[in-house]
Amino acid sequence: MSIRYDENNRIFHLQSGDASYVLGVTKQGYLAHYYWGRKVRGTGLRQLLELKERASFSPSTDLEQKELSLDSLPQEYPTYGSSDFRMPAFQAQLADGTTVTEFLYDSHRIVKGKPSLPGLPAVYVESDDEAETLLVDLVDANSGLRVTLSYTAFSDHSAIARSASVVNESGAAVKLLRAFSASFDLPHDRFELLQLSGAWSRERYVHTRKLVLGLQSVESRRGSSSHMQNPFIALLSEGSTETHGDVYGVSLVYSGSFAAGVEVDQFHTSRVFAGLNSFDFSWLLEPGETFQAPEAILVFSAEGLGGMSRSYHELYRTRLSRGAFRDKARPILINNWEATYFNFNADKIEAIARAGQELGIELFVLDDGWFGKRDSDNSSLGDWFVDRNKLPNGLEDLVGRVTSLGMEFGLWFEPEMVSPDSELYRKHPDWCLHVEGRRRTQARQQLILDMSRQDVQDYIVEVISATLSSAPITYVKWDMNRNMTEIGSALLPADRQRETAHRYMLGLYAVLEKITTSFPHVLFESCSGGGGRFDPGMLYYMPQTWTSDNTDAVSRLKIQYGTSIVYPISSMGSHVSAVPNHQVGRITSLDTRGNVALSGNFGYELDLTQFTEDEKELVKEQVAKYKEIRHLVQFGDFYRLLSPFEGNDTAWMYVSKDKSEAAVVFVSVLQEANPPLDRFRLQGLDPAADYVLQGQGDGYGGDELMFAGLAKPQFHGDFASKVYHFKKSE
């Protein structure tokens, strides 16, 4: 049993994997946070809530218990206006114009399994035995609002899935101003805050900072989770490392504007929160209506940052991603974008595909430029019909030419966008996000279709489905290359305009649900100028994401390392591209480009027909090597060994679930003369087992590899790398 209820003390004890999460109801009816951390037996849980009377500036809500103040009580879903001055999780404007609410416990129920969230992505269970869910009802009697908090505790994962729904049980409309997914208060501030931040082409860099008094947060106001911030934060206890220390992770399963952060109060307690960004958001809730907030996944690890990451990896790979490709090996692909950009014809595409087939590549992907009059990025988005100038015999002919080589065929789309120079825009100029009378700001010479509209959703489902039904297409790259401006909808009334961005996401999720379930044989990869929408919400519909438009091997060390903090390796697209690199101009060896790209869903993004014979032989070896270790990369346990944010060397490894096999990647960026001898330690192996280094035959003890380590390789020349493949001795 994952959830226990102490009726005498009104305390809920959730045990999830190796962690305990404890909350309870005070005698006044407030829902208090007691504990989250290493699993405890639960002998004296009521002792965990300690209260103390403070100054009058932290007012008491009960004159008979002056030590109870909402301004210092650790809470589970705090509101503003009735004596808690800290960051609220909820705020609403009531019919009388006021914004004061106070939620008290009404009831609860414990159910087997995990209910789904209507219209939203969420982690799931395949059997009710995998989890239990606590549903707690809180009521504000004056407003007639009811909040239901959902807590799912998993048997095999040290994770808690949290969400909140709001029901208007009054007779008047209410305007929601804030409805976070999760909030909880930790008893001190001795943490470092870790965030994944960056920009286009340098996404999800790891940044840490010590908590200080006040608010520290990350957020997106762009209508997407964004390149700049990721909907994730972690708190690292003092002295935490990859392998040691208590770490608390909070990951939001959502793809739009979000906020997540920590407020340290005057008493050095830490309030953690995550959810929809309340900036420029409101939601008109009519009597009887329900608003569902997205889901937040909370993970605790007593084994450092690496332990937290592996918990997220396993949960997101097996119980967030869905469909046939969840547990299926992903194909090695060749994409024509950096090889041809918009300048191609059927013969050129077939030549690249033929060269790929000869090298062992399994999938060809036709990128941007195959539709409408798309000779540059200034036209035709929305016109999803084949450009007969480039492909005179149609898409079916090209797909047939590629599949006749024994390869699969994939296609690029950008369905959420429309070009002002397009047949679709000329026919439906009101279909884009816009505010009447305002400039329609363009980015990449395109506008955004209003996905809150049912007619727009229906159009996208129709045209994408027609294309996918026209030929044996088995892969789709779904791109989105700008963020929202002039966020308004022609169909929404004035008092609902601030709902547009969230309604857009709900519409997008509805479209993705229809298309991905209608074409279960298609592997969908999400993309937003690379990693601009790399979030759990998209992974629910598409099991992998194009990690970054920056394909430079050295840049990818930090990008892929940071991405691995939360996201499984099976979710990362990672390709070999040409040199000088098209994003940074760096020249790295084909060997190192291949070794870095091996650490994800492997592929190539260049003109294979231009390779020399020596390069072809090396690519054959890379493809063969990836096929040999693909099961480790995509389905093994991942360990970070050396950080590119801390030194010149980077290393990581993959270990099979039974610890019988492992692959290690080591990359050295810049070389120095006469370097010192050094070693690096492996992780995750069986210390009692012996391992053989494949290709050399050298034997090592698992304990030696983990405790004494491997000698760092010595290279001549910058940007060098090496891959090790170990198998347990028979």
C-alpha positions in Angstrom: 0.0 0.0 0.0 1.5 3.3 -1.1 -0.7 5.7 0.9 -1.7 5.4 4.6 -4.1 7.6 6.5 -3.8 8.2 10.2 -7.4 9.1 11.0 -6.7 10.1 14.6 -4.1 12.7 13.6 -5.5 13.3 10.1 -2.1 12.6 8.5 -1.5 11.2 5.1 1.8 9.2 4.5 2.7 8.6 0.9 5.5 6.1 0.3 6.7 6.2 -3.3 9.8 4.2 -4.2 12.5 5.1 -1.7 10.8 8.3 -0.6 8.1 9.5 1.9 5.8 12.5 1.4 3.7 13.5 4.4 0.9 16.0 4.7 -1.9 16.5 7.2 -4.9 18.5 8.3 -4.6 21.0 11.2 -7.5 21.2 13.7 -8.6 24.4 11.9 -8.8 22.5 8.6 -5.7 23.8 6.8 -3.7 21.3 4.7 -0.1 21.4 5.9 3.1 20.0 4.5 4.9 17.8 7.1 7.8 16.1 5.3 9.3 15.0 1.9 12.5 13.0 1.8 14.0 9.6 2.5 11.5 6.9 3.2 10.4 6.7 6.9 8.4 4.1 8.7 5.9 6.7 10.0 6.1 6.1 13.8 5.9 9.7 15.0 4.8 11.7 12.0 2.7 14.2 14.0 5.9 15.4 15.6 7.1 16.7 12.2 4.9 19.7 12.2 6.4 22.3 14.5 4.6 25.7 15.1 5.7 28.8 17.0 4.1 32.1 17.7 5.7 34.9 15.8 5.4 38.7 15.8 2.0 40.4 15.0 3.2 40.9 11.5 2.6 37.2 11.0 -1.0 37.2 12.3 -2.6 34.2 14.0 -5.7 32.8 12.4 -6.9 31.1 15.6 -6.8 33.1 18.8 -6.9 29.9 20.8 -3.7 28.6 19.0 -1.7 31.7 18.5 1.3 29.7 17.3 -0.6 28.9 14.1 -0.1 31.5 11.4 -0.7 31.0 7.8 2.3 33.2 7.2 4.6 30.5 8.7 2.5 27.3 8.4 4.1 24.9 5.8 1.3 24.5 3.4 0.3 22.3 0.4 -1.8 24.7 -1.6 -1.7 28.3 -0.2 -3.9 31.2 -1.1 -3.4 34.9 -0.8 -5.3 37.5 1.2 -6.1 35.9 4.5 -2.8 36.3 6.3 -0.2 34.3 4.3 2.0 36.9 2.6 4.1 34.4 0.7 3.7 33.3 -2.9 0.2 31.8 -3.4 -0.6 28.7 -5.4 -4.1 30.0 -6.1 -5.8 33.3 -6.7 -9.2 34.1 -8.1 -11.3 37.3 -8.6 -14.7 36.7 -7.2 -18.1 38.1 -8.3 -17.7 41.0 -5.9 -14.3 41.9 -7.3 -12.3 40.8 -4.3 -9.5 38.2 -4.5 -9.5 36.7 -1.0 -10.0 33.0 -0.6 -9.2 30.5 2.2 -9.5 26.8 1.5 -10.2 24.3 4.3 -10.2 20.5 4.2 -13.6 19.0 3.3 -12.9 15.4 2.4 -10.6 12.9 0.8 -10.5 9.6 -1.0 -7.7 7.1 -1.9 -8.1 5.3 -5.2 -6.0 2.5 -6.8 -4.0 3.5 -9.9 -3.9 6.9 -11.4 -6.7 8.9 -13.0 -6.0 10.6 -16.3 -6.1 14.4 -16.7 -8.8 15.5 -19.2 -7.3 17.2 -22.2 -3.7 17.3 -20.8 -0.6 15.1 -21.0 0.3 13.2 -17.8 2.2 10.1 -16.7 0.2 7.0 -16.5 0.1 3.5 -15.1 -0.6 0.3 -17.0 -1.9 -1.5 -13.9 -3.7 -0.2 -10.9 -1.2 -2.0 -8.8 1.5 0.4 -9.9 0.3 3.3 -7.9 -2.3 4.8 -5.5 -3.8 8.3 -5.7 -4.9 10.6 -2.9 -7.6 13.1 -3.8 -8.1 15.9 -1.2 -11.0 18.3 -1.5 -10.6 21.8 -0.2 -13.5 24.2 0.0 -13.7 28.0 0.3 -17.2 28.3 1.8 -17.6 32.0 1.0 -16.8 31.8 -2.7 -18.2 28.4 -3.5 -14.9 27.2 -5.0 -13.7 23.7 -4.5 -10.1 22.6 -5.2 -9.2 19.0 -5.6 -5.6 18.2 -5.1 -4.3 15.0 -6.6 -1.2 13.1 -5.3 -0.2 9.9 -7.0 2.4 7.7 -5.3 4.2 5.1 -7.4 5.3 1.7 -6.1 8.5 1.6 -8.1 9.4 5.2 -8.7 10.5 7.8 -6.0 8.1 10.2 -7.6 4.9 12.0 -6.7 2.5 13.2 -9.5 0.6 16.3 -8.4 -2.1 18.4 -10.0 -5.0 20.6 -9.0 -8.5 21.1 -10.4 -10.9 23.9 -9.5 -14.7 23.6 -9.6 -17.0 26.6 -9.3 -19.9 25.5 -7.2 -21.3 29.0 -6.8 -24.1 30.7 -8.7 -21.8 33.3 -10.3 -18.8 33.4 -12.6 -15.3 33.5 -11.1 -12.2 34.6 -12.8 -9.1 32.4 -12.0 -5.9 34.5 -11.9 -3.6 31.7 -10.8 -3.9 27.9 -10.4 -0.5 26.3 -9.9 0.0 22.6 -10.2 2.0 22.1 -7.0 3.3 24.0 -4.0 5.0 22.8 -0.9 7.1 24.3 1.9 10.5 22.9 3.0 11.8 23.7 6.5 15.0 25.5 5.6 16.9 27.2 2.7 20.2 25.4 2.8 19.9 24.4 -0.9 21.3 25.2 -4.3 18.7 25.9 -7.0 19.5 24.1 -10.3 17.9 25.3 -13.5 18.2 24.5 -17.2 18.5 27.7 -19.1 20.0 29.0 -22.4 19.0 30.3 -25.8 18.4 29.0 -29.3 21.4 26.7 -30.2 22.6 26.5 -26.6 19.6 25.1 -24.8 19.4 23.6 -21.2 22.8 24.7 -19.8 23.1 23.7 -16.2 23.1 26.7 -13.8 23.2 26.6 -10.0 23.0 29.2 -7.3 22.5 29.3 -3.6 19.1 30.2 -2.3 18.8 33.7 -0.8 16.0 35.5 0.9 13.2 36.4 -1.5 12.0 35.0 -4.8 14.1 33.1 -7.3 12.4 31.6 -10.2 12.4 30.6 -13.9 9.5 31.2 -16.3 8.4 31.5 -19.9 6.0 34.2 -21.2 6.5 33.1 -24.8 3.6 30.7 -25.3 5.9 27.7 -25.2 8.3 26.2 -22.7 11.1 27.9 -24.7 14.8 27.7 -25.4 15.5 30.1 -22.6 14.1 28.2 -19.7 12.9 24.7 -19.1 9.9 23.8 -17.0 12.1 22.2 -14.3 13.9 23.1 -11.2 15.8 21.1 -8.6 16.9 21.9 -5.0 20.3 20.3 -4.1 21.1 20.0 -0.4 24.5 21.2 0.8 27.4 19.2 -0.5 25.3 17.3 -3.1 27.1 15.7 -6.0 26.2 13.4 -8.9 26.3 10.4 -6.5 25.6 11.8 -3.0 23.1 14.1 -1.3 19.4 14.8 -1.1 18.0 16.3 -4.2 14.4 17.5 -4.9 13.2 17.8 -8.5 10.1 19.5 -9.8 9.2 19.0 -13.5 6.0 20.4 -15.1 4.2 18.3 -17.7 3.3 21.3 -19.9 4.5 22.9 -23.1 3.3 26.5 -22.8 4.1 29.5 -20.6 5.0 28.4 -17.1 6.5 29.5 -13.8 8.6 27.5 -11.3 10.6 28.7 -8.4 11.4 29.1 -4.7 10.5 31.8 -2.3 12.7 32.0 0.9 10.8 33.7 3.6 11.8 35.7 6.7 12.2 32.5 8.7 14.4 30.8 6.0 11.8 28.3 5.0 11.5 27.6 1.2 8.3 27.6 -0.6 8.5 25.7 -3.9 6.0 26.1 -6.7 5.3 25.2 -10.3 2.5 25.6 -12.8 0.9 27.8 -15.5 2.4 31.2 -15.6 -0.1 33.7 -14.0 1.4 36.5 -16.2 -1.2 37.6 -18.7 -3.4 34.6 -17.7 -7.0 34.5 -16.5 -9.8 32.0 -16.9 -13.5 32.7 -16.6 -15.0 29.8 -14.7 -18.7 29.7 -15.1 -21.0 28.0 -12.4 -20.5 24.3 -12.6 -17.4 24.4 -14.7 -14.0 22.8 -13.9 -10.5 24.0 -14.6 -7.8 21.4 -14.7 -4.2 22.5 -14.0 -1.3 20.6 -15.7 0.6 17.9 -13.8 3.9 18.4 -11.9 6.2 15.4 -11.2 8.1 15.6 -8.0 11.2 13.3 -7.6 13.3 12.9 -4.5 16.7 11.3 -4.6 19.0 10.5 -1.7 21.7 9.5 -4.2 22.5 12.9 -5.6 21.6 14.4 -8.9 22.3 11.2 -10.9 19.8 9.3 -8.8 17.1 12.0 -9.5 17.9 11.9 -13.2 17.6 8.1 -13.5 14.2 8.3 -11.7 12.9 10.9 -14.2 14.4 8.9 -17.1 12.7 5.6 -16.2 9.4 7.3 -15.4 9.3 9.4 -18.5 10.5 6.7 -20.8 8.1 4.0 -19.6 5.1 5.9 -18.2 5.0 9.2 -20.0 6.0 8.3 -23.6 3.4 6.1 -25.3 2.9 4.0 -28.4 4.7 1.4 -30.4 8.0 3.3 -30.2 8.2 3.6 -26.5 10.0 0.3 -26.2 11.1 -0.1 -29.8 14.6 0.7 -31.0 14.7 4.0 -32.9 16.1 3.9 -36.5 19.3 5.6 -37.7 18.4 8.4 -40.0 19.7 10.7 -42.7 18.1 14.2 -42.9 18.7 16.3 -46.0 18.3 19.8 -44.4 21.9 20.8 -44.0 22.8 18.9 -47.2 20.4 20.8 -49.5 18.3 23.3 -47.6 15.5 24.3 -50.0 17.4 23.4 -53.1 16.6 19.8 -54.1 14.8 17.5 -56.5 13.7 13.9 -56.4 17.0 12.7 -58.0 19.1 14.5 -55.4 17.0 13.1 -52.6 17.2 9.6 -54.0 21.0 9.9 -54.3 21.4 10.9 -50.7 19.1 8.1 -49.6 21.0 5.5 -51.7 24.3 6.6 -50.2 22.7 6.2 -46.8 21.4 2.8 -47.5 24.9 1.6 -48.6 26.3 2.8 -45.2 23.6 0.9 -43.2 21.3 3.9 -42.4 17.7 2.9 -42.0 15.5 6.0 -42.5 15.5 9.0 -44.8 13.9 12.2 -43.7 12.8 14.9 -46.2 13.0 18.2 -44.4 11.6 21.7 -45.2 10.8 22.7 -48.8 8.7 19.9 -50.3 5.3 21.7 -50.3 3.5 24.7 -51.7 6.0 27.1 -53.4 8.6 26.8 -50.6 11.9 27.9 -52.1 12.8 29.9 -49.0 11.3 30.5 -45.6 9.2 33.4 -46.7 6.1 31.5 -48.1 3.8 28.5 -48.2 3.5 27.4 -44.5 -0.1 26.1 -44.3 -0.2 24.9 -47.9 0.5 21.2 -47.2 0.4 20.0 -50.8 3.4 18.8 -52.8 5.5 21.3 -54.8 5.3 19.7 -58.3 8.3 21.8 -59.5 10.6 19.9 -57.2 8.7 16.6 -57.1 6.9 16.5 -60.5 5.7 12.9 -59.9 4.5 13.7 -56.4 5.4 12.6 -52.9 4.2 9.0 -53.6 6.9 8.6 -56.3 9.7 9.9 -54.1 8.6 7.7 -51.1 8.5 4.7 -53.5 12.0 5.4 -54.8 13.4 5.6 -51.2 11.5 2.6 -49.8 12.6 0.5 -52.8 16.1 0.8 -51.4 15.0 -0.9 -48.2 14.8 2.4 -46.2 11.9 4.0 -44.4 10.7 7.5 -45.3 10.1 10.4 -43.0 8.7 13.9 -43.6 9.0 17.4 -42.0 6.0 19.5 -41.1 5.4 22.8 -39.4 1.6 22.6 -38.9 1.1 25.3 -36.3 2.4 28.0 -38.6 1.1 30.0 -41.5 3.0 32.2 -44.0 1.3 35.5 -45.0 2.3 34.5 -48.5 0.2 31.4 -48.7 -3.1 30.2 -50.1 -4.2 29.4 -46.5 -3.6 32.9 -45.2 -5.2 34.6 -48.2 -8.3 32.4 -47.6 -8.4 32.7 -43.8 -6.5 35.8 -42.6 -8.4 35.6 -39.3 -7.0 32.1 -38.5 -3.8 33.4 -37.0 -3.2 34.7 -33.5 -3.8 38.4 -33.7 -5.4 41.4 -32.0 -7.6 43.5 -34.2 -6.0 46.8 -35.1 -2.6 45.7 -34.0 0.5 44.9 -36.1 0.8 41.1 -36.8 4.4 40.7 -35.8 6.2 38.2 -38.0 9.1 35.9 -36.9 10.9 33.9 -39.6 8.4 35.6 -41.9 5.5 33.6 -40.4 2.5 33.8 -38.1 1.0 31.3 -35.7 -2.3 29.6 -36.4 -4.9 30.0 -33.6 -5.0 26.5 -32.2 -7.7 27.5 -29.8 -10.1 27.4 -32.7 -11.9 24.1 -33.6 -11.9 24.9 -37.3 -8.1 25.4 -37.3 -7.6 22.2 -35.4 -9.8 20.3 -37.9 -7.9 21.7 -40.8 -4.5 20.6 -39.4 -5.8 17.1 -38.6 -7.3 16.9 -42.1 -4.3 18.0 -44.1 -1.6 16.2 -42.1 -3.7 13.0 -42.1 -4.2 13.2 -45.8 -0.4 13.5 -46.4 0.4 10.6 -44.0 -2.2 8.4 -45.7 -0.9 9.2 -49.2 2.3 7.1 -48.9 4.1 4.7 -46.5 5.5 7.4 -44.3 6.9 6.1 -40.9 8.4 9.2 -39.3 7.3 12.8 -38.8 9.4 15.8 -37.6 6.9 18.3 -36.2 8.5 21.7 -36.0 7.5 25.1 -34.5 9.8 28.0 -35.2 8.6 31.0 -33.4 6.9 32.2 -30.1 3.7 34.0 -29.6 3.0 37.7 -30.0 -0.3 39.6 -30.2 -1.9 36.7 -28.3 -5.5 37.0 -29.1 -8.2 35.0 -30.8 -10.9 36.3 -33.2 -13.4 33.9 -31.7 -13.0 34.6 -28.0 -15.0 37.3 -26.2 -13.2 40.2 -24.5 -13.4 38.6 -21.0 -11.7 35.4 -22.3 -8.8 36.8 -24.3 -6.3 36.0 -21.6 -7.3 32.4 -22.0 -5.9 32.2 -25.5 -2.4 30.9 -24.8 -3.6 28.1 -22.6 -6.5 27.3 -25.0 -3.9 27.1 -27.7 -2.0 24.4 -25.8 -5.2 22.5 -25.2 -6.0 22.7 -28.9 -2.5 21.5 -29.8 -2.7 18.6 -27.4 -6.1 17.6 -28.9 -4.7 17.7 -32.4 -1.6 15.7 -31.4 -3.8 13.1 -29.7 -5.9 12.6 -32.8 -3.0 12.4 -35.3 -0.6 10.3 -33.2 -3.3 7.7 -32.3 -4.6 7.6 -36.0 -1.0 6.8 -37.2 0.5 4.5 -34.5 3.1 3.2 -37.0 4.6 6.7 -37.3 7.5 7.8 -35.1 6.9 11.4 -34.3 9.7 13.7 -33.3 8.9 17.2 -31.9 11.0 20.2 -32.7 10.9 23.9 -32.0 13.9 25.5 -33.7 15.7 22.5 -32.1 15.0 22.4 -28.3 12.6 25.3 -27.8 9.8 23.0 -26.7 11.7 20.1 -25.1 9.4 19.3 -22.3 7.4 16.4 -20.8 4.1 17.6 -22.3 5.4 17.0 -25.8 7.0 13.7 -24.9 3.6 12.4 -24.0 2.6 12.6 -27.7 6.0 12.3 -29.4 8.7 10.0 -27.7 11.6 12.1 -29.0 12.6 15.7 -29.6 15.2 17.3 -31.8 17.6 18.4 -29.0 19.1 21.5 -30.7 19.6 23.1 -34.1 23.2 23.3 -33.0 24.8 20.1 -34.2 28.4 21.1 -33.4 29.9 18.2 -31.4 31.6 20.4 -28.8 28.5 22.5 -28.2 26.4 19.4 -27.9 28.4 18.2 -24.9 26.8 20.9 -22.7 23.4 20.7 -24.5 23.0 17.0 -24.2 24.5 16.8 -20.7 22.1 19.4 -19.4 19.1 17.8 -21.2 20.0 14.5 -19.4 19.3 16.1 -16.0 15.6 15.4 -16.6 15.0 13.7 -20.0 15.8 10.2 -21.0 18.4 9.6 -23.7 15.8 7.9 -25.8 14.1 11.3 -26.1 17.1 13.1 -27.7 17.8 13.5 -31.4 21.5 13.6 -32.0 23.1 13.9 -35.5 26.4 14.1 -37.2 26.7 17.2 -39.4 29.2 18.7 -41.8 32.2 20.8 -41.0 32.9 23.6 -40.7 29.8 23.4 -38.6 26.9 25.5 -39.9 26.1 27.0 -36.5 29.5 27.9 -35.0 32.0 27.2 -37.8 34.0 24.7 -35.8 35.9 21.9 -37.4 35.8 18.6 -35.5 36.8 15.1 -36.7 34.2 12.8 -38.1 35.2 10.4 -35.4 34.3 12.8 -32.5 31.2 14.0 -34.3 30.0 10.4 -34.4 31.0 9.5 -30.9 29.0 12.5 -29.5 26.0 11.8 -31.7 26.0 8.1 -30.6 24.6 9.5 -27.3 21.0 9.8 -28.5 18.8 8.9 -31.4 21.6 8.7 -33.9 21.6 10.1 -37.4 23.3 12.3 -40.0 22.5 15.7 -41.3 24.8 16.3 -44.3 25.3 15.3 -47.9 26.4 11.7 -47.9 27.2 11.8 -51.6 30.1 14.1 -50.9 32.0 11.6 -48.6 35.4 10.2 -49.5 35.9 6.5 -49.5 37.7 6.7 -46.1 34.8 8.8 -44.7 32.3 6.2 -45.9 34.2 3.4 -44.2 34.3 5.4 -40.9 30.5 6.0 -41.2 29.9 2.3 -41.8 31.8 1.7 -38.6 29.8 4.3 -36.7 26.5 2.9 -37.9 27.6 -0.6 -37.0 28.8 0.5 -33.5 25.5 2.3 -32.8 23.5 -0.7 -33.8 25.7 -2.8 -31.4 25.1 -0.5 -28.4 21.7 1.0 -29.4 19.9 -1.0 -26.7 22.2 0.5 -24.1 21.9 4.0 -25.3 18.1 4.0 -25.6 17.1 1.7 -22.8 20.0 1.4 -20.4 20.6 3.4 -17.2 22.5 6.6 -17.7 25.4 8.0 -15.6 27.1 11.3 -15.9 30.8 11.0 -15.1 32.6 14.2 -15.9 30.8 17.5 -16.5 31.6 19.8 -19.5 30.5 22.7 -17.2 33.3 22.0 -14.8 36.4 21.1 -16.9 37.9 20.3 -20.2 36.8 16.6 -20.2 33.3 15.2 -20.5 32.3 11.6 -19.9 29.1 9.6 -19.5 28.0 6.0 -19.7 25.1 3.6 -20.2 24.6 0.4 -18.3 22.2 -2.4 -19.1 19.5 -3.1 -16.5 21.2 -6.4 -15.6 24.6 -4.7 -15.4 26.0 -7.2 -17.9 27.1 -4.5 -20.4 28.1 -0.9 -20.5 29.2 1.8 -23.0 31.3 4.8 -22.1 31.9 8.0 -24.1 34.9 10.2 -23.2 35.5 13.6 -24.9 38.5 15.9 -24.5 38.0 19.4 -25.8 41.4 21.2 -25.8 44.8 19.5 -25.4 47.7 20.7 -23.4 51.4 19.7 -23.7 52.7 17.0 -21.4 49.4 16.6 -19.4 49.3 14.9 -16.0 48.2 11.3 -15.8 44.6 11.1 -14.5 41.8 8.6 -14.1 38.0 8.8 -14.2 35.6 6.5 -12.4 32.7 4.6 -13.9 29.4 4.0 -12.2 26.5 1.5 -12.1 28.5 -1.7 -12.7 28.4 -4.9 -10.7 31.4 -4.6 -8.3 31.6 -8.4 -8.0 31.7 -9.0 -11.7 34.5 -8.9 -14.3 34.2 -7.0 -17.5 36.0 -7.4 -20.8 36.7 -4.3 -23.0 35.4 -5.2 -26.4 37.9 -4.9 -29.3 40.9 -5.2 -27.0 40.1 -8.2 -24.7 41.4 -6.5 -21.6 39.8 -7.6 -18.4 38.7 -5.3 -15.5 36.9 -5.8 -12.3 33.7 -3.9 -11.9 35.0 -2.7 -8.5 38.2 -1.5 -10.1 36.4 0.4 -12.8 34.2 2.1 -10.3 36.6 2.7 -7.4 40.0 3.1 -9.2 38.7 4.1 -12.6 40.0 4.1 -16.1 43.1 6.0 -17.2 42.1 9.1 -19.1 43.1 8.6 -22.7 46.0 10.8 -24.1 45.2 12.5 -27.4 47.1 14.5 -30.0 44.9 17.3 -31.2 41.8 19.1 -30.0 38.2 17.8 -29.9 39.2 14.1 -29.4 37.1 11.3 -28.1 36.9 7.6 -27.4 34.1 5.0 -26.9 34.5 2.0 -24.6 32.3 -1.0 -24.7 32.4 -3.4 -21.8 30.7 -6.8 -21.5 30.6 -9.0 -18.4 32.9 -12.0 -18.5 31.1 -15.3 -19.2 
